[in-house]
Each structure stands twice: as C-alpha cells, then as structure tokens.
C-alpha cells in the first residue's frame, strides 16, 4: 500500500511539474509573439521613412539636374571666353609687332599745312580701333568671368544645402550615413 501511495504521490509531482513547465512555455511564447509584433511595426515604420527619404532624394536630384546642366554650360562658356581672350591677346601682340617693324606708317606730319597738325594714317586709326575693341573685349570677359564665378558659387552653395537637407533624413546610426553627413556638416 505504501508503494502505491508513493507511486501515486510521485505521479502527482510529475504531473504538477509538467503543468508548471507548460504554463511557463506558454507565457514565453506569448511574450515572444508580442515582441515580434512590436518589432514588425517598427520595421514597417522605418521602411516607410526610408521610402520617404528616397523620394525626397529623388526630388532633390530632379531639381538639381537643370542646375548641373547650367553649371556645365557656364564652365564651357568660361573656357570659350578664356580662349577668345588668348586669341585677342595674340592679335594684339601681332599688331604691336607690326607697329615696331613699320614705324613710318603710324603717324606723320603734314608740313604744307600751316598749322602743322598731326594726322593719323589708316593703320593708326585701325590700331586705335583695335585697341579699343580689345579693351572692350577684355572688360566683357572679366565681367563674364565674374558672373560665371558667382553662378558657380551659388550652384555649389545650393548643392551643399541640398546635401545638408538630405543628411536630415539619413540614419546616423549607420556608418555610411554618419561619414557622409559628417563631411557635409564640416563643409558647412
């Protein structure tokens, strides 16, 4: 009889232990399910933020496309102006060389005129006209170069501002985002 009681008691103890284990596992499963649900919600919200950031970046890139083209055109125009300046200086050098080689053509005095006025020849007039035109071209080139420089600086400023705005959406928890934004913030 004692053996039957001992076996019965032992069976009840095992049954209690199994029930306790089942409750504990059920509690762990419910906790894990709630954690999975909250993590899934967080992932979805982060994905939505990433999609919004990508759309914003695409929008900014679309806005910058015409500015980049305009910058390229201005750089091309600047190079053309510098080339024209070099050609003008070369032409001026040629004119000055002609003047040195042919000094008798430049000016002469009319002796039979009682007032002895000085007249310029056609080549002298051409020289003054060419010099005036060259000076005007140089002034125009300088003004155009300054204008181009200002526009380039404005474009660079706009690009930097765009990059800073992009950095507002970048996840700084990641190394790539942090490196990108640190260089932009330092440049600002």
N, CA, C and O of each residue as an XYZ file, in Angstrom:
752
protein
N       0.811     -1.168      0.000
C       0.000      0.000      0.000
C       0.876      1.263      0.000
O       0.577      2.264     -0.651
N       1.954      1.162      0.752
C       2.857      2.303      0.782
C       3.466      2.531     -0.597
O       3.687      3.667     -1.015
N       3.717      1.487     -1.256
C       4.310      1.610     -2.581
C       3.331      2.271     -3.535
O       3.740      3.073     -4.374
N       2.043      1.950     -3.426
C       1.037      2.521     -4.303
C       0.908      4.016     -3.998
O       0.809      4.838     -4.909
N       0.912      4.358     -2.697
C       0.846      5.762     -2.320
C       2.080      6.521     -2.824
O       1.959      7.640     -3.323
N       3.226      5.932     -2.699
C       4.467      6.584     -3.151
C       4.440      6.787     -4.662
O       4.840      7.839     -5.161
N       3.964      5.766     -5.395
C       3.878      5.882     -6.851
C       2.837      6.932     -7.211
O       3.058      7.715     -8.135
N       1.700      6.971     -6.504
C       0.660      7.971     -6.763
C       1.175      9.377     -6.484
O       0.945     10.308     -7.256
N       1.890      9.508     -5.340
C       2.454     10.823     -4.991
C       3.488     11.266     -6.030
O       3.530     12.428     -6.435
N       4.298     10.334     -6.438
C       5.317     10.624     -7.449
C       4.652     11.016     -8.768
O       5.153     11.907     -9.454
N       3.561     10.393     -9.136
C       2.822     10.718    -10.368
C       2.225     12.112    -10.304
O       2.254     12.850    -11.289
N       1.672     12.481     -9.124
C       1.105     13.812     -8.950
C       2.211     14.861     -9.046
O       2.017     15.909     -9.661
N       3.369     14.587     -8.442
C       4.507     15.526     -8.512
C       4.962     15.733     -9.954
O       5.227     16.861    -10.370
N       5.050     14.660    -10.704
C       5.461     14.758    -12.111
C       4.411     15.542    -12.893
O       4.755     16.359    -13.747
N       3.120     15.297    -12.603
C       2.038     15.998    -13.281
C       2.102     17.506    -12.979
O       1.916     18.326    -13.878
N       2.363     17.862    -11.726
C       2.485     19.272    -11.342
C       3.682     19.906    -12.064
O       3.584     21.029    -12.559
N       4.787     19.203    -12.123
C       5.987     19.727    -12.797
C       5.711     19.942    -14.281
O       6.143     20.951    -14.839
N       5.007     19.028    -14.930
C       4.701     19.142    -16.354
C       3.749     20.315    -16.581
O       3.922     21.066    -17.541
N       2.757     20.484    -15.723
C       1.816     21.591    -15.855
C       2.550     22.924    -15.681
O       2.312     23.866    -16.436
N       3.448     23.004    -14.678
C       4.238     24.223    -14.460
C       5.073     24.563    -15.698
O       5.117     25.718    -16.123
N       5.722     23.573    -16.265
C       6.556     23.772    -17.462
C       5.712     24.250    -18.633
O       6.145     25.110    -19.401
N       4.495     23.691    -18.778
C       3.610     24.071    -19.885
C       3.184     25.536    -19.752
O       3.179     26.285    -20.730
N       2.822     25.934    -18.513
C       2.449     27.338    -18.293
C       3.622     28.275    -18.578
O       3.444     29.333    -19.182
N       4.789     27.893    -18.152
C       5.987     28.731    -18.363
C       6.281     28.868    -19.860
O       6.582     29.969    -20.321
N       6.202     27.801    -20.613
C       6.447     27.861    -22.047
C       5.371     28.694    -22.753
O       5.678     29.454    -23.672
N       4.117     28.552    -22.325
C       3.039     29.334    -22.916
C       3.266     30.827    -22.664
O       3.047     31.648    -23.554
N       3.698     31.171    -21.472
C       3.984     32.569    -21.127
C       5.147     33.105    -21.995
O       5.081     34.230    -22.491
N       6.189     32.311    -22.173
C       7.335     32.707    -23.018
C       6.903     32.894    -24.470
O       7.354     33.823    -25.140
N       6.039     32.022    -24.949
C       5.566     32.117    -26.337
C       4.767     33.407    -26.539
O       4.950     34.098    -27.541
N       3.878     33.735    -25.587
C       3.098     34.967    -25.702
C       4.002     36.207    -25.660
O       3.776     37.158    -26.408
N       5.004     36.204    -24.809
C       5.952     37.330    -24.737
C       6.691     37.492    -26.062
O       6.832     38.610    -26.557
N       7.161     36.399    -26.636
C       7.881     36.450    -27.911
C       6.964     36.937    -29.033
O       7.408     37.689    -29.900
N       5.684     36.520    -29.034
C       4.749     36.972    -30.067
C       4.540     38.481    -29.982
O       4.504     39.162    -31.007
N       4.404     39.004    -28.766
C       4.211     40.460    -28.622
C       5.466     41.219    -29.050
O       5.367     42.285    -29.657
N       6.637     40.680    -28.742
C       7.888     41.319    -29.182
C       8.002     41.293    -30.701
O       8.432     42.274    -31.306
N       7.626     40.194    -31.314
C       7.679     40.086    -32.782
C       6.719     41.087    -33.410
O       7.053     41.713    -34.416
N       5.532     41.247    -32.832
C       4.562     42.196    -33.384
C       5.084     43.630    -33.281
O       4.979     44.393    -34.241
N       5.648     44.005    -32.120
C       6.168     45.373    -31.974
C       7.365     45.607    -32.894
O       7.501     46.690    -33.463
N       8.228     44.612    -33.048
C       9.385     44.742    -33.935
C       8.926     44.879    -35.384
O       9.506     45.655    -36.144
N       7.905     44.145    -35.771
C       7.370     44.234    -37.128
C       6.830     45.638    -37.396
O       7.047     46.190    -38.474
N       6.137     46.209    -36.431
C       5.629     47.571    -36.583
C       6.778     48.568    -36.728
O       6.718     49.474    -37.560
N       7.812     48.403    -35.926
C       8.975     49.296    -36.013
C       9.652     49.181    -37.376
O      10.045     50.187    -37.967
N       9.784     47.963    -37.868
C      10.414     47.750    -39.180
C       9.590     48.421    -40.273
O      10.146     49.049    -41.175
N       8.260     48.291    -40.196
C       7.406     48.920    -41.202
C       7.527     50.431    -41.158
O       7.585     51.081    -42.202
N       7.565     50.996    -39.959
C       7.704     52.464    -39.864
C       9.052     52.916    -40.406
O       9.133     53.936    -41.090
N      10.112     52.166    -40.107
C      11.444     52.509    -40.644
C      11.463     52.385    -42.170
O      12.059     53.215    -42.856
N      10.818     51.359    -42.691
C      10.754     51.194    -44.151
C      10.014     52.369    -44.790
O      10.418     52.869    -45.840
N       8.924     52.808    -44.147
C       8.192     53.964    -44.663
C       9.069     55.214    -44.648
O       9.041     56.001    -45.594
N       9.842     55.399    -43.590
C      10.753     56.549    -43.516
C      11.810     56.477    -44.616
O      12.151     57.488    -45.229
N      12.317     55.283    -44.856
C      13.338     55.111    -45.899
C      12.750     55.434    -47.268
O      13.393     56.091    -48.087
N      11.523     54.968    -47.514
C      10.872     55.248    -48.800
C      10.672     56.759    -48.961
O      10.913     57.307    -50.036
N      10.228     57.431    -47.888
C      10.045     58.882    -47.955
C      11.372     59.586    -48.216
O      11.436     60.524    -49.011
N      12.435     59.129    -47.542
C      13.755     59.735    -47.757
C      14.222     59.532    -49.193
O      14.778     60.450    -49.797
N      14.002     58.339    -49.747
C      14.400     58.081    -51.127
C      13.626     58.970    -52.097
O      14.195     59.490    -53.056
N      12.330     59.142    -51.846
C      11.527     60.020    -52.701
C      12.027     61.464    -52.599
O      12.103     62.170    -53.604
N      12.363     61.891    -51.400
C      12.862     63.256    -51.199
C      14.203     63.428    -51.931
O      14.434     64.447    -52.581
N      15.067     62.439    -51.821
C      16.361     62.494    -52.514
C      16.153     62.546    -54.020
O      16.819     63.313    -54.715
N      15.232     61.732    -54.525
C      14.948     61.740    -55.965
C      14.418     63.099    -56.396
O      14.786     63.606    -57.455
N      13.556     63.686    -55.578
C      13.000     65.003    -55.895
C      14.108     66.053    -55.928
O      14.148     66.892    -56.828
N      15.007     66.004    -54.941
C      16.115     66.963    -54.902
C      17.037     66.753    -56.098
O      17.506     67.721    -56.695
N      17.298     65.508    -56.449
C      18.145     65.230    -57.615
C      17.500     65.751    -58.894
O      18.184     66.281    -59.770
N      16.186     65.600    -58.998
C      15.476     66.126    -60.166
C      15.581     67.650    -60.230
O      15.698     68.226    -61.312
N      15.536     68.300    -59.059
C      15.680     69.758    -59.029
C      17.106     70.178    -59.393
O      17.308     71.241    -59.980
N      18.086     69.353    -59.050
C      19.481     69.701    -59.305
C      19.916     69.445    -60.746
O      20.892     70.033    -61.211
N      19.213     68.589    -61.442
C      19.608     68.249    -62.812
C      19.746     69.489    -63.689
O      20.774     69.634    -64.350
N      18.757     70.397    -63.732
C      18.923     71.587    -64.570
C      20.057     72.491    -64.069
O      20.746     73.133    -64.862
N      20.240     72.530    -62.751
C      21.317     73.361    -62.203
C      22.684     72.815    -62.608
O      23.598     73.578    -62.919
N      22.815     71.493    -62.602
C      24.079     70.888    -63.024
C      24.343     71.172    -64.505
O      25.475     71.460    -64.895
N      23.297     71.090    -65.320
C      23.459     71.391    -66.749
C      23.852     72.849    -66.946
O      24.714     73.171    -67.764
N      23.209     73.719    -66.185
C      23.520     75.148    -66.289
C      24.963     75.409    -65.863
O      25.658     76.210    -66.488
N      25.415     74.741    -64.806
C      26.793     74.898    -64.357
C      27.760     74.442    -65.445
O      28.760     75.108    -65.715
N      27.457     73.303    -66.067
C      28.318     72.798    -67.138
C      28.383     73.783    -68.306
O      29.448     74.002    -68.884
N      27.232     74.376    -68.648
C      27.205     75.355    -69.737
C      28.034     76.588    -69.374
O      28.748     77.133    -70.217
N      27.936     77.019    -68.127
C      28.701     78.194    -67.696
C      30.206     77.913    -67.712
O      30.999     78.772    -68.099
N      30.589     76.721    -67.295
C      32.009     76.357    -67.340
C      32.488     76.331    -68.786
O      33.589     76.792    -69.090
N      31.665     75.796    -69.669
C      32.024     75.748    -71.093
C      32.155     77.166    -71.645
O      33.093     77.466    -72.383
N      31.209     78.038    -71.281
C      31.252     79.423    -71.746
C      32.497     80.128    -71.208
O      33.126     80.916    -71.915
N      32.844     79.842    -69.960
C      34.041     80.445    -69.362
C      35.290     80.016    -70.131
O      36.165     80.836    -70.408
N      35.369     78.738    -70.472
C      36.520     78.242    -71.238
C      36.592     78.899    -72.613
O      37.673     79.236    -73.097
N      35.435     79.074    -73.231
C      35.414     79.735    -74.547
C      35.877     81.185    -74.438
O      36.606     81.677    -75.299
N      35.447     81.869    -73.369
C      35.868     83.251    -73.168
C      37.372     83.346    -72.928
O      38.023     84.265    -73.425
N      37.916     82.418    -72.180
C      39.356     82.418    -71.946
C      40.108     82.167    -73.246
O      41.161     82.758    -73.485
N      39.571     81.295    -74.079
C      40.201     81.033    -75.369
C      40.146     82.287    -76.242
O      41.127     82.637    -76.899
N      38.989     82.963    -76.244
C      38.851     84.193    -77.026
C      39.798     85.273    -76.500
O      40.353     86.048    -77.280
N      39.978     85.323    -75.203
C      40.905     86.289    -74.603
C      42.329     86.017    -75.084
O      43.062     86.943    -75.432
N      42.713     84.745    -75.100
C      44.044     84.384    -75.586
C      44.228     84.760    -77.045
O      45.284     85.261    -77.433
N      43.204     84.520    -77.856
C      43.275     84.895    -79.269
C      43.402     86.409    -79.431
O      44.161     86.886    -80.275
N      42.655     87.163    -78.617
C      42.717     88.624    -78.700
C      44.095     89.141    -78.308
O      44.639     90.042    -78.947
N      44.648     88.563    -77.256
C      45.991     88.976    -76.841
C      47.018     88.634    -77.911
O      47.963     89.393    -78.128
N      46.844     87.516    -78.570
C      47.751     87.135    -79.650
C      47.649     88.137    -80.804
O      48.659     88.549    -81.375
N      46.395     88.526    -81.141
C      46.200     89.505    -82.214
C      46.812     90.849    -81.836
O      47.397     91.524    -82.683
N      46.680     91.242    -80.567
C      47.277     92.495    -80.107
C      48.794     92.428    -80.224
O      49.434     93.393    -80.641
N      49.365     91.291    -79.856
C      50.816     91.127    -79.986
C      51.261     91.246    -81.435
O      52.300     91.842    -81.718
N      50.490     90.688    -82.346
C      50.808     90.784    -83.770
C      50.757     92.234    -84.236
O      51.618     92.685    -84.991
N      49.730     92.963    -83.776
C      49.611     94.378    -84.159
C      50.782     95.191    -83.626
O      51.324     96.048    -84.325
N      51.161     94.922    -82.407
C      52.285     95.659    -81.818
C      53.589     95.332    -82.545
O      54.443     96.200    -82.723
N      53.733     94.087    -82.960
C      54.924     93.708    -83.718
C      54.961     94.435    -85.058
O      56.023     94.887    -85.487
N      53.810     94.552    -85.721
C      53.745     95.290    -86.988
C      54.103     96.755    -86.776
O      54.773     97.367    -87.608
N      53.660     97.300    -85.679
C      53.946     98.705    -85.390
C      55.442     98.922    -85.215
O      55.991     99.911    -85.702
N      56.101     98.003    -84.521
C      57.543     98.123    -84.310
C      58.294     97.959    -85.629
O      59.274     98.660    -85.878
N      57.838     97.038    -86.469
C      58.520     96.789    -87.728
C      58.293     97.907    -88.749
O      59.161     98.151    -89.587
N      57.154     98.585    -88.698
C      56.833     99.642    -89.666
C      56.491    100.948    -88.929
O      55.323    101.338    -88.906
N      57.473    101.632    -88.329
C      57.170    102.837    -87.554
C      56.784    104.022    -88.427
O      56.124    104.938    -87.938
N      57.171    104.040    -89.703
C      56.877    105.190    -90.553
C      55.403    105.260    -90.944
O      54.945    106.298    -91.422
N      54.649    104.171    -90.748
C      53.251    104.151    -91.143
C      52.373    104.783    -90.069
O      51.283    105.268    -90.374
N      52.824    104.787    -88.828
C      51.957    105.153    -87.725
C      51.474    106.594    -87.807
O      50.276    106.834    -87.957
N      52.348    107.516    -87.716
C      51.959    108.932    -87.731
C      52.899    109.703    -88.659
O      54.054    109.321    -88.846
N      52.400    110.771    -89.225
C      53.286    111.638    -89.999
C      52.804    113.058    -89.860
O      51.646    113.302    -89.520
N      53.665    113.967    -90.114
C      53.341    115.388    -90.015
C      53.137    115.924    -91.424
O      53.909    115.623    -92.334
N      52.129    116.690    -91.586
C      51.879    117.337    -92.867
C      52.558    118.698    -92.800
O      52.127    119.580    -92.057
N      53.616    118.864    -93.577
C      54.405    120.084    -93.493
C      53.806    121.233    -94.285
O      54.042    122.397    -93.960
N      53.028    120.920    -95.331
C      52.499    122.016    -96.117
C      51.258    122.621    -95.476
O      50.744    123.621    -95.978
N      50.763    122.053    -94.392
C      49.651    122.649    -93.656
C      50.238    123.701    -92.722
O      51.169    123.396    -91.977
N      49.724    124.932    -92.737
C      50.319    125.981    -91.927
C      50.279    125.697    -90.431
O      51.172    126.137    -89.706
N      49.274    124.978    -89.949
C      49.201    124.755    -88.505
C      50.013    123.534    -88.080
O      50.102    123.236    -86.889
N      50.593    122.841    -89.022
C      51.401    121.631    -88.774
C      50.675    120.629    -87.866
O      51.233    120.105    -86.902
N      49.430    120.391    -88.211
C      48.656    119.430    -87.416
C      49.134    118.017    -87.723
O      49.617    117.702    -88.811
N      48.972    117.197    -86.712
C      49.388    115.799    -86.837
C      48.182    114.958    -87.265
O      47.112    115.047    -86.662
N      48.359    114.144    -88.304
C      47.290    113.282    -88.791
C      47.702    111.821    -88.613
O      48.870    111.450    -88.728
N      46.711    111.038    -88.335
C      46.980    109.601    -88.250
C      46.660    108.958    -89.587
O      45.733    109.365    -90.287
N      47.421    107.976    -89.917
C      47.150    107.234    -91.145
C      46.054    106.211    -90.880
O      45.568    106.068    -89.759
N      45.684    105.510    -91.930
C      44.656    104.480    -91.784
C      45.086    103.385    -90.814
O      44.270    102.867    -90.051
N      46.357    103.040    -90.847
C      46.823    101.982    -89.940
C      46.786    102.472    -88.494
O      46.527    101.680    -87.588
N      47.038    103.745    -88.260
C      46.955    104.299    -86.902
C      45.528    104.255    -86.389
O      45.287    103.923    -85.228
N      44.583    104.592    -87.255
C      43.179    104.522    -86.861
C      42.757    103.082    -86.577
O      42.019    102.801    -85.632
N      43.249    102.187    -87.421
C      42.932    100.774    -87.207
C      43.492    100.296    -85.871
O      42.863     99.514    -85.159
N      44.692    100.784    -85.549
C      45.321    100.385    -84.290
C      44.503    100.870    -83.103
O      44.242    100.110    -82.170
N      44.104    102.116    -83.135
C      43.319    102.644    -82.012
C      41.975    101.943    -81.918
O      41.495    101.644    -80.824
N      41.363    101.679    -83.084
C      40.093    100.952    -83.074
C      40.278     99.537    -82.513
O      39.469     99.065    -81.715
N      41.347     98.875    -82.941
C      41.611     97.517    -82.476
C      41.914     97.516    -80.974
O      41.461     96.631    -80.249
N      42.673     98.500    -80.513
C      42.997     98.580    -79.088
C      41.734     98.813    -78.270
O      41.534     98.183    -77.231
N      40.890     99.713    -78.738
C      39.637     99.980    -78.028
C      38.753     98.734    -78.013
O      38.158     98.396    -76.989
N      38.674     98.056    -79.158
C      37.861     96.841    -79.226
C      38.427     95.758    -78.311
O      37.679     95.037    -77.650
N      39.762     95.651    -78.279
C      40.406     94.659    -77.427
C      40.151     94.958    -75.954
O      39.875     94.051    -75.169
N      40.244     96.228    -75.584
C      39.978     96.599    -74.194
C      38.526     96.316    -73.828
O      38.235     95.877    -72.716
N      37.623     96.567    -74.762
C      36.206     96.283    -74.507
C      35.990     94.780    -74.341
O      35.252     94.348    -73.456
N      36.633     93.994    -75.190
C      36.510     92.539    -75.100
C      37.063     92.047    -73.771
O      36.467     91.188    -73.121
N      38.219     92.602    -73.366
C      38.809     92.201    -72.087
C      37.873     92.545    -70.936
O      37.681     91.734    -70.031
N      37.294     93.730    -70.962
C      36.370     94.140    -69.900
C      35.148     93.222    -69.879
O      34.682     92.815    -68.815
N      34.635     92.900    -71.080
C      33.492     91.991    -71.155
C      33.847     90.606    -70.624
O      33.047     89.967    -69.941
N      35.052     90.153    -70.946
C      35.492     88.849    -70.478
C      35.620     88.826    -68.958
O      35.197     87.871    -68.307
N      36.195     89.868    -68.404
C      36.342     89.934    -66.949
C      34.971     89.934    -66.285
O      34.752     89.228    -65.301
N      34.046     90.730    -66.825
C      32.694     90.777    -66.265
C      32.014     89.415    -66.387
O      31.358     88.957    -65.451
N      32.170     88.781    -67.525
C      31.553     87.472    -67.745
C      32.164     86.425    -66.817
O      31.447     85.582    -66.276
N      33.494     86.474    -66.628
C      34.147     85.534    -65.721
C      33.646     85.727    -64.295
O      33.411     84.747    -63.588
N      33.481     86.973    -63.864
C      32.967     87.234    -62.523
C      31.544     86.704    -62.382
O      31.186     86.122    -61.359
N      30.745     86.912    -63.416
C      29.367     86.436    -63.386
C      29.343     84.906    -63.301
O      28.564     84.332    -62.540
N      30.188     84.267    -64.073
C      30.253     82.810    -64.072
C      30.720     82.304    -62.711
O      30.183     81.325    -62.191
N      31.727     82.976    -62.129
C      32.216     82.578    -60.811
C      31.106     82.693    -59.767
O      30.947     81.809    -58.924
N      30.347     83.770    -59.824
C      29.242     83.955    -58.876
C      28.201     82.854    -59.046
O      27.709     82.302    -58.062
N      27.868     82.540    -60.285
C      26.876     81.495    -60.532
C      27.387     80.132    -60.070
O      26.625     79.330    -59.529
N      28.689     79.869    -60.287
C      29.268     78.613    -59.813
C      29.210     78.539    -58.289
O      28.885     77.490    -57.731
N      29.521     79.636    -57.617
C      29.461     79.651    -56.163
C      28.032     79.439    -55.678
O      27.809     78.724    -54.701
N      27.065     80.055    -56.353
C      25.658     79.862    -55.979
C      25.250     78.400    -56.155
O      24.556     77.833    -55.312
N      25.693     77.796    -57.268
C      25.362     76.389    -57.505
C      25.997     75.493    -56.442
O      25.359     74.565    -55.944
N      27.254     75.774    -56.096
C      27.913     74.976    -55.066
C      27.197     75.125    -53.729
O      27.047     74.153    -52.989
N      26.759     76.330    -53.424
C      26.032     76.568    -52.176
C      24.720     75.791    -52.176
O      24.352     75.194    -51.164
N      24.009     75.794    -53.314
C      22.744     75.064    -53.403
C      22.974     73.564    -53.248
O      22.180     72.879    -52.603
N      24.043     73.054    -53.829
C      24.353     71.630    -53.708
C      24.659     71.275    -52.261
O      24.205     70.246    -51.761
N      25.432     72.130    -51.585
C      25.757     71.887    -50.186
C      24.496     71.922    -49.326
O      24.331     71.094    -48.430
N      23.611     72.873    -49.595
C      22.358     72.952    -48.844
C      21.511     71.704    -49.085
O      20.877     71.191    -48.163
N      21.504     71.224    -50.314
C      20.750     70.003    -50.625
C      21.325     68.820    -49.854
O      20.580     68.018    -49.291
N      22.642     68.714    -49.830
C      23.261     67.613    -49.105
C      22.961     67.687    -47.614
O      22.745     66.661    -46.970
N      22.948     68.896    -47.065
C      22.627     69.050    -45.644
C      21.181     68.629    -45.381
O      20.889     67.987    -44.373
N      20.277     68.998    -46.299
C      18.873     68.593    -46.138
C      18.742     67.079    -46.230
O      17.940     66.479    -45.514
N      19.515     66.468    -47.097
C      19.473     65.015    -47.223
C      19.954     64.371    -45.933
O      19.430     63.341    -45.509
N      20.960     64.988    -45.309
C      21.514     64.437    -44.073
C      20.476     64.428    -42.948
O      20.599     63.649    -42.003
N      19.464     65.278    -43.039
C      18.415     65.264    -42.023
C      17.648     63.944    -42.062
O      17.117     63.514    -41.038
N      17.582     63.300    -43.216
C      16.820     62.070    -43.347
C      17.695     60.819    -43.215
O      17.179     59.705    -43.123
N      18.990     61.002    -43.207
C      19.897     59.860    -43.169
C      19.963     59.303    -41.751
O      20.003     60.062    -40.782
N      19.975     57.986    -41.634
C      20.098     57.318    -40.340
C      21.552     57.400    -39.907
O      22.413     56.743    -40.493
N      21.833     58.199    -38.886
C      23.214     58.389    -38.443
C      23.702     57.222    -37.605
O      24.863     57.191    -37.196
N      22.828     56.265    -37.350
C      23.238     55.065    -36.627
C      24.100     54.169    -37.501
O      24.846     53.326    -37.003
N      23.992     54.358    -38.793
C      24.798     53.551    -39.719
C      26.056     54.315    -40.081
O      26.054     55.544    -40.156
N      27.123     53.578    -40.304
C      28.435     54.187    -40.529
C      28.476     55.004    -41.819
O      29.052     56.092    -41.838
N      27.869     54.492    -42.907
C      27.900     55.210    -44.182
C      27.201     56.559    -44.070
O      27.715     57.573    -44.543
N      26.025     56.569    -43.442
C      25.277     57.805    -43.270
C      26.028     58.797    -42.405
O      26.038     59.993    -42.695
N      26.652     58.314    -41.351
C      27.392     59.187    -40.450
C      28.586     59.805    -41.177
O      28.823     61.006    -41.049
N      29.344     59.009    -41.938
C      30.509     59.544    -42.673
C      30.076     60.593    -43.693
O      30.706     61.643    -43.814
N      29.005     60.310    -44.422
C      28.508     61.235    -45.443
C      28.112     62.562    -44.813
O      28.483     63.629    -45.303
N      27.370     62.489    -43.742
C      26.853     63.722    -43.128
C      27.934     64.483    -42.365
O      27.866     65.709    -42.278
N      28.925     63.791    -41.813
C      29.999     64.498    -41.099
C      30.778     65.388    -42.055
O      31.118     66.518    -41.705
N      31.064     64.901    -43.242
C      31.817     65.708    -44.207
C      30.999     66.901    -44.665
O      31.558     67.975    -44.890
N      29.683     66.743    -44.811
C      28.833     67.846    -45.239
C      28.687     68.883    -44.135
O      28.713     70.085    -44.402
N      28.533     68.424    -42.892
C      28.415     69.362    -41.773
C      29.709     70.119    -41.565
O      29.682     71.300    -41.219
N      30.855     69.458    -41.772
C      32.151     70.135    -41.631
C      32.336     71.190    -42.708
O      32.921     72.242    -42.447
N      31.847     70.928    -43.912
C      31.973     71.878    -45.024
C      31.068     73.079    -44.831
O      31.314     74.154    -45.377
N      30.028     72.886    -44.055
C      29.079     73.995    -43.835
C      29.661     74.927    -42.846
O      29.039     75.934    -42.506
